[in-house]
Amino acid sequence: MRDFSHDHRWLSINTATVRKQRGQDWPLPQILDACAQRGIRAISPWRDQVAAAGLDTIARQVQALGLELSGYCRGGMFTYTDAASKQAMRDDNRRALDEACTLNAACLVLVVGALPGALSGSPAHRDLAGARAQVTEGIAALLDDARERGLPLAIEPLHPMYAADRACINTLEQALDVCDALDPNNTGALGVAVDAYHVWWDPKLHQQIARAGRARLLALHVCDWLVPTTDLLNDRGMMGDGVIDLKALRASVEAQGYAGYSEVEIFSAANWWQRDGGEVLDTCIERHRRCV
């Protein structure tokens, strides 16, 4: 296992971690400058942040600062109710792929979606199995586009609490089943993003990491699970403040040959989003060295 204690060479910042500080949006160009000033070499930005600043502007800044993208957030939301919503979903995912290619991202992260309409409070139906079938269909279609562009897709399983509205793929096992069905030759075009917040509880976690192997392990996201957790979406913990054995998780993925970035992704409305962005980045550096 790599020694992170002396530097933060392999730290990446998911820009959601510092997107809204003290009630104010922190513009992405300023986030990138703050990361570069601290020797943070990689980021994973969100599409809305990129759109607000301008794709070409961010692409030039990333190149000028010598930053890498450990991933791009996000594609997915594959479920639909009719032909029009299906086509809109596919068009949007192709745009996400093109943006990720422009930014030279390592992968496009997929949050796959669940019951159509549930995220806005009005689910169109209760057919979770049907939603999962649509997800597999959507990934299959996007995979053809991704192969043309040479950009890998990373399925991110989300905690079961999100099965109705955000993602009906909830375990690493489910995600790998889709990978094996759609990419049986394990070409590197389709894999998984392992997010500690979503998978730490799974009794099959380390078994499934071993099943994934190096070719399917495309991204590692880290934060912590607080006890108690006061908001299941926006109360993620800084590494070391909760109950996840992050070193064991990293050891498991690195045992398979993973040698990429550890991407800090923290949604924290009541704590870390209420602090100065520079303080948050400095804390990420310190905790990455000590706790990851």
Secondary structure as the mmCIF struct_conf table of DSSP 4:
data_model
#
loop_
_struct_conf.conf_type_id
_struct_conf.id
_struct_conf.beg_label_comp_id
_struct_conf.beg_label_asym_id
_struct_conf.beg_label_seq_id
_struct_conf.end_label_comp_id
_struct_conf.end_label_asym_id
_struct_conf.end_label_seq_id
BEND BEND1 SER A 5 HIS A 6
TURN_TY1_P TURN_TY1_P1 ARG A 9 TRP A 10
STRN STRN1 LEU A 11 ASN A 14
HELX_RH_3T_P HELX_RH_3T_P1 THR A 15 VAL A 18
BEND BEND2 ARG A 19 ARG A 19
STRN STRN2 LYS A 20 GLN A 21
TURN_TY1_P TURN_TY1_P2 ARG A 22 GLY A 23
STRN STRN3 GLN A 24 ASP A 25
HELX_RH_AL_P HELX_RH_AL_P1 LEU A 28 GLN A 37
TURN_TY1_P TURN_TY1_P3 ARG A 38 GLY A 39
STRN STRN4 ALA A 42 SER A 44
STRN STRN5 TRP A 46 TRP A 46
HELX_RH_AL_P HELX_RH_AL_P2 ARG A 47 ALA A 53
HELX_RH_AL_P HELX_RH_AL_P3 LEU A 55 LEU A 65
TURN_TY1_P TURN_TY1_P4 GLY A 66 GLY A 66
STRN STRN6 GLU A 68 LEU A 69
BEND BEND3 SER A 70 SER A 70
STRN STRN7 TYR A 72 GLY A 76
BEND BEND4 THR A 81 ASP A 82
HELX_RH_AL_P HELX_RH_AL_P4 ALA A 83 THR A 102
TURN_TY1_P TURN_TY1_P5 LEU A 103 ASN A 104
STRN STRN8 ALA A 105 ALA A 105
BEND BEND5 ALA A 106 ALA A 106
STRN STRN9 LEU A 108 VAL A 111
STRN STRN10 GLY A 113 GLY A 113
BEND BEND6 LEU A 115 LEU A 115
TURN_TY1_P TURN_TY1_P6 PRO A 116 GLY A 117
HELX_RH_3T_P HELX_RH_3T_P2 ALA A 118 SER A 120
TURN_TY1_P TURN_TY1_P7 GLY A 121 GLY A 121
BEND BEND7 ALA A 124 ALA A 124
HELX_RH_AL_P HELX_RH_AL_P5 LEU A 128 ARG A 149
TURN_TY1_P TURN_TY1_P8 GLY A 150 GLY A 150
STRN STRN11 LEU A 153 ILE A 155
HELX_RH_3T_P HELX_RH_3T_P3 PRO A 160 TYR A 162
TURN_TY1_P TURN_TY1_P9 ALA A 163 ARG A 166
STRN STRN12 ALA A 167 ALA A 167
BEND BEND8 CYS A 168 CYS A 168
BEND BEND9 THR A 171 THR A 171
HELX_RH_AL_P HELX_RH_AL_P6 LEU A 172 LEU A 182
TURN_TY1_P TURN_TY1_P10 PRO A 184 ASN A 185
BEND BEND10 GLY A 188 ALA A 189
STRN STRN13 LEU A 190 ASP A 195
HELX_RH_AL_P HELX_RH_AL_P7 ALA A 196 VAL A 199
TURN_TY1_P TURN_TY1_P11 TRP A 200 TRP A 201
TURN_TY1_P TURN_TY1_P12 PRO A 203 LYS A 204
HELX_RH_AL_P HELX_RH_AL_P8 LEU A 205 ARG A 216
STRN STRN14 LEU A 217 VAL A 222
STRN STRN15 ASP A 224 ASP A 224
BEND BEND11 VAL A 227 PRO A 228
BEND BEND12 THR A 230 THR A 230
TURN_TY1_P TURN_TY1_P13 LEU A 232 ASN A 234
STRN STRN16 ASP A 235 ASP A 235
HELX_LH_PP_P HELX_LH_PP_P1 ARG A 236 ARG A 236
STRN STRN17 GLY A 237 GLY A 237
HELX_LH_PP_P HELX_LH_PP_P2 MET A 238 MET A 238
TURN_TY1_P TURN_TY1_P14 MET A 239 GLY A 240
BEND BEND13 ASP A 241 VAL A 243
HELX_RH_AL_P HELX_RH_AL_P9 LEU A 246 ALA A 255
TURN_TY1_P TURN_TY1_P15 GLN A 256 GLY A 257
BEND BEND14 GLY A 260 GLY A 260
STRN STRN18 SER A 262 VAL A 264
STRN STRN19 SER A 268 SER A 268
TURN_TY1_P TURN_TY1_P16 ALA A 269 ASN A 271
HELX_RH_3T_P HELX_RH_3T_P4 TRP A 272 GLN A 274
BEND BEND15 ARG A 275 ARG A 275
HELX_RH_AL_P HELX_RH_AL_P10 GLY A 277 CYS A 291
#
